[in-house]
Amino acid sequence: MTHPPHHDSPAPRDLVGIGIGPFNLSLAALAHPLTELDTAFYEQRPGFDWHPGLLIDGATLQVPFLADLVTLADPTSPWTFLNHLKSRDRLFPFYFAERFHIQRAEYDAYCRWVAGHLPALHFGHRVDAVRWNPDHEVFDVDFTRLGPGREPEATGRTRARNIVLGVGTEPHVPEPLRPLVDAPDMPVIHAADYLRHREQILAADHITVVGAGQSGAEVFLDLLRHRPPGHERIHWLARTGAFAPMEYSKLGLEHFTPDYTRYFHALAEPVRDRLVSTQWQLHKGIDAGTSAAIHDELYRRTLHGGWPDAVLTPGVHLRAAEHLTTGAIELHLEHTQQSTRSALTTHAVVLATGYRQRPLDRILAGLAPQLRRDSSARPHIDDQFRMVLDPAVTGCLYVQNAELHTHGVGTPDLGLAAWRSATILNSLTGKEPYPLPRRTSFTTFGLTTAPPRI
């Protein structure tokens, strides 16, 4: 450290955001025109970066372009996706392209455009701790400013009346494969790093993809398209009982509305926990277009006789893995329905095994005594996306994408980003700068209580 700690701002800010992913970027964009608010958002990465390892050519978002950072709260905002297109002189090409679902790379470019115009964003700043300061009735936020190589350059502190956590999720690696992922030069990677290692993976004699969600399907399709017919040598394994499609019916999509979020939040904790575990197909299945493209590619390779050398097997549990002296990798598998076991020798593994919420305990260690938790030691989060704190803490601690257990399957969905940001800003200001819709679905998710009829 070359400098002693300093105060980033002499006066407490109204809101400090920790993490700059799409959700906090949405909040920063909607907060920007509210000139009465003093806000700052901190992110340890040097710039906005949204799943760079999965920006595969042709891969699209699973939500329409209207689910941008701001439109569903304020379609007149200067930070809409359509205004991004206008600023790039691309409105007419987009109009004729007739695309309701845009490519991931295009969404990433849009977010970078927004991030480049918001002065409240501070990249290269790692937040280290958050504490409540009872003497000044503010949160103390300690951070480290990072250099170009992410080395610490200086420490600092800012104060805030309110905090919003948007630290997102991190790649999940199954326990049996962690030693291999951590080993240097080992061709075992999480799908989050796929594009960075794609050439190394493609050079392997045999490749295994683990995971049957959208990422697994996109990686398998991309690998398949880059391997010669008859010499594909790819296994695709899934723990689920099928390579299941994502629920994308119009009424099914109403689970991603504010109406359902409010209904879910009002349920009892055990009921919510049971529901979350059964609703995986609402957000973890495979897009029908991707599934069809995989089948089309496999079918195309049968036109001149023979079958592609690709094996797709659902219902498989990965028990263990080891690195052989030959340089190959041996995966020990168990079929959950047959109760049979076998070993698969492969030379590269891509883990499309999803993401888990980043632990908040380190950053919130200073607030641990003030946090109120449920029976599973998870934070209580109210209907305004605030963590429930000790009444002595007069500031609010908001969360984004850390409330699956209290707000349901819409938590990680980009389509609810603008609505949640607007809800937070309305709560923060005590006003209604963003009027919210009173009804958003045709489905009524619960019975309304009515007085007895006589």
N, C-alpha and C positions, 0 to 999 in steps of 0.2 A: 504494500500500500504506500503510495507516494504522498498522500494527503491525509490529514486528520479528518474525522467525521465532520460534515457540515450540514446545515439545514438547507434543503432544496428550495423551500419557500418560507419566508418569515411568518406568514399568516396561514392558519390551517385551511386546507382545501375542502371544498364541499364533498368531493368524491375522489378517491384514489382507486384505480383499477389495477389488479394484479394479473398479468397475462394478457396478451393481445392475439387471440384467435378470432374466428368469425363472430363469436358471441359478444366479446368485449369490444370488438371493432364496430359491431352494430350499435352497441350502447354509446360508444364515443361519437359515432356519426349522428345519432339522434340527439345527443347532448350538445353537439357543436353549435346549433342555432340558439340554444338556451343561454344567452349571454350572462344571465344572472348567476350561472353555475361556474365555479372554478374547479376544473377537473384535470386529472393527470393519470395516464395509464402507463404502466411499466412492463417491459418484456425483456427477458435475458437474451433472446436471439437478436442478431444484428439487424434483422428486417422481417417483414411479414413473410411467413413461410407456411403454406397449407398443404400437408401431405405430399411433399415433393416426390416421394418414392412411388406414388400411385397415380401420377399425372400421365397415364398411359394414353397414347394416341387413340382417339375415338371413345375413351371412357367418359361417360356423362354423369351429371348429377342425377340423383333419384328424386329430386324435387323440381318443380317448374322454375323458370327464371324469375317469376314473381316472388319467389322465396329468397329474395336478395337481402341485403342488410337492413333495408328501411321500408320498402314499398308497402308491406302489409300493415304498417303503422302510419306511414306518411308517404303516399305516392307522389306528392309534390316536392319531396326532398331533392336537393341537388345530388345526393349520393345514391340514386337508383341505378340499377343495371342499365336501363334504357338511356339514362343520361351519360353513363360511361360510354355506351356505344356512340352517342351523339358526339361526345368529345373526341372520339377516334374517327369520326366521319364514317361510321359503319352501320348506321341505322337502316339504310335501304338494303344493303346485303343481308342483314339479319332478317329484315322483313320478308325478303324473297326466299331465304333459307327455310322459313316456316319451322323453326325449331322451338318447341316448348321446353325441352330439356337441353340445356347447354352443356358443353364439354367441361370437364373438371379444370382443365388448363385455362379455359376462358373465365371460369369463376375465380380461379386463383389470380389471373391478371386483373380482373375487376376489383378484387379485394386489395391488391397492391396499389391500384390507382386511388382507391379511397384512402388507404393508409398514408399515401404520399402527400395528401392534402390536409391532414388533420394535425394541427400543431400540438394537441394535447398528448400525442403518442411519444413515448420515450423508449426506443429500442436500445439494446446493449445495457440494460439495467436489471440486475437480479435482485429481487426482493428477498431478504434474508429472514426477517421477523416482523411480526405485528403484535403490538401490545396496547392495552388500554391505559391511558394516562388520566387517572381520576382527578388530578390537580387542575388540569386544563380541560378536562372533558373532551378529549380527542384521542384518536388512535395515533400512536407513534409507529411509523413505517420505516424500518431500516433497510437500506439497499446498498448494493455494490455496483459501481459503474465498471463495465468490462471493456477491454481493448479489442482491437480487430481480431486477435487470436483468442478471444474470450478470457484473457488473463485479467485479474483484478487490477484496476487502476486507482480507484478511490472509493471511499465509503461515504454514505450520506444518509440523511434522515429527512423525512417530510412528515407533516401532520395532517390528519384528515378527520373530518366529522363523520364520514361514512366510508366504507370499503366495499368493493365488489370483487369477488374472486372469480376469475375465468381462466384457471390454469389448465383446463382440459383433461385429456386422457393420455395414457402412455401405452406403447405396444405391450401386449401380453405374450409371454413365452412360456409354454408348458414346462413344468418342472423337469421332466426327463431330458429336455433339449437345452436347458440353460447352460450346462458346461460346454456344449458344442458351439452355441451361439457366441459365448464369451471367448472361445479359443481363437487366437489370431490365424488368419488365412484359412479358416474353415468355411467351406461353402454352405453354411447353414445360416439363413438370415430371416428376419421378419419381413413381411410384405411391405412394411413402412419404408424399407430400404431397397425395395426391388429394383427400381430403375438405376440406382447407383451401382448395383452389382449384376445387372442383367447380362452383360457380355460374359462375365465369369460363370454365371449359372448356365447360359446357353452352351458354353463350351464343355460342360460336363457330359459324360456318356449317358447317364441316366438321371432324371430329375423327378423329385417327389414334391407335390404341393399338398399341404395339410390345411384343411379348413374349407367349409362349404358355403361361406357367405359370399357377398358380392365381390369382395377383394380377391378371394380365392378363385372365383369364376373368371374375373378379369385377368389375373395372372396366368391361369391355366390357358385361357384363350390366346393371350399374347405369346406364350411359349409355344403353343401348338402352331400358330401361324409362322413362327420363325424356325420350325424344325422341318426337315425334308420329309415328304410323304414316304411311308414305309419305315422310317427311321426316327419316329417321334420319341420313343422310349421315355414316356411320361406316366407317372402314377398320380392320381388325384384321390386323396383320402379324406373322408369326412366322418366326424363323430356322430352327426345327426343320422337318422334313419333313411334320409333321402336327400338328393340335391334339390331342396324344396324351393318353390317360387316364393317371392315376396308377396305378401298380401297387398294388392294394389287396386282393389275395387273401390268405387267411389264412396260407398258407405263405409267400407273398411278404413279408408283414409280419414274418416271423421274422428278416429282415435288420436289424430294429430291436430286437434282443434282446441282452442281455449275452453270450450264447453267440457270436453272430456278431461282436460287437465284439472279443472275445478272439481268435477265429479270425483276423480281419482283421489285428489288431495283430501276430500272430505271422508273417505273410507277409513275404516279401522286399520291399524298397522298390520295385523296378521293377514287381512284380506288383500291389502296392497302387495305384500310380499308374495302371496300366492299368485296374484295376477301377473306380476312382472315376470315370473319364471315361466308362465304359459304363453306369453305374448311375443316370443322371440321372432315368430314369422312375420310380425308386423314391421320389423326393422332389420332383421338379420338374414332374410332369405335372399334369393337371387332374382335380379330383375329379369322379366320375361324376355326382353330383347337380347340380353347377354346369354341367357340359356338357349335361345333359338340360334344365336350366332355360333355357339359351341357345337350344337347338333349339326348345323349346316356345314361347318368346317369338317367335322368328323365324317359326315355323309359324303362330302365332296371327295374325300380321300378313298372312298370305296368304288368310285365310278369305273375304274379299270380293273376291278377284281381285288380281292384281299381286304383286310381290315387294317386300320391304322394301329400302330403299336402304342396304344394309349389305354390305360386301365383306370376306370372310374369306379371307386368302391366306397359306398356310404356305410354307416353303422360300424365304424372301426375306431377302436380306442388305442392310442399310442401309449404302451406300457413303459418302454425304456428305449434308450438309444445309446450306441457306442461307436467310437471311431476305430476302425480296423487298421491293422498294420499295413494293409495294402493301400490305404488312403481312402477307401470307401467308407460308407456309413451304414450301419446295420440298425434298422428300426424293428423293434419287437412289437407286434400288433396283436390285438384281440378283437374278434368280431363279437359285438355285444348281443346279437340275436342268436348266432350259432354256438356261442361259447367255445369257439375254436381259436387257436393261436398259431401265428406263423412269424417268420422273419423276412424282411425285405431289404435287400442290398441296393443301395443307391449311391449317387456321387454328389448330389446337391439337394438341398431341402429349402423350400420357401414356406414359411409359416404364416398363413393367413388366419391367424388364431385370435384376431380381434384386439380390442383395447380395453384397458381398465382405468377407472378413475384414478388420477394421481393422488397419492396420500396427502392429506392436508395437515397432518399432525405436526410436521416440522415447521411449516410456516405459521401455524396457529398455536404453537406450543405456549406462547405467552398469554394466550386467551383460554387455555384449557380449563382453568377453574370457573370461567364465566360461561362456558358453553353448556347448553342443555341437550341431553342426548336421549335417544329412545332405548327400548329394551335390548337392541343389538349394538348399542354404543355408537349409533350414527347420529349426526346432528339433527335436531328438530328444525324444520324449515317451514315457515308459515306461508300463507297464500300469496304474500307479496315478495316471495323469494328471499326472505330474510332469515338468517340463522337466529334461533331463539337464544337470547343471552340473559345473563343475570340482570334484573331491573336496574341495578346500579350503573350499568353501561348504557348511556343515553344515546350513543351512536348506533348506526345500523350496519350489519355485516351481510351484504347481499351475496348470492351465489348464482353462477351460470354453469349449467351442465355438471352439477354435482348433486342434483336432487331427484335422481331416478327413483329412489325409494319413497319419496313423498309426492312427486308430481307425474310419475309414469313414463310411458314409452316416448312421449313427445319431447322429453328432456334433451336428447342429443340432436333432435331434428332441426335442420336449418329453417324449415317453414315456420317455426314458432319463435325464431330469433328476434324479429322485430317486435312482435307482440310482447315477449318477455321484457325486452329492453324498454318498451314504452311503459309497461307496468312498473318497472323499477323507477323510471324517471318520474312517473306520476306520484309514486309513493315518496320518493326523495323530496320532491318540491312541495308536496301537500296540495298540489293543484292538478289540473288535467291538461298539460300541454299537448298530450296525445289522447284524444277521446278513444276509448276502447269499445269494440262492438259488444252489444248485449247478448246477441245470439250468433253462433257460428256453425251450427250443425243441424241437420234435419232429425238426427237421432236424439231421443231423450234418454239419457243413460241411466236414470234412476226413477223410482216412483216418487212423485211429489206427495208430501203429507197433506191431507185435507181434513177438515173437521168432520166428525161423523154425521151422516145424513139421517134425518129424522122423518 
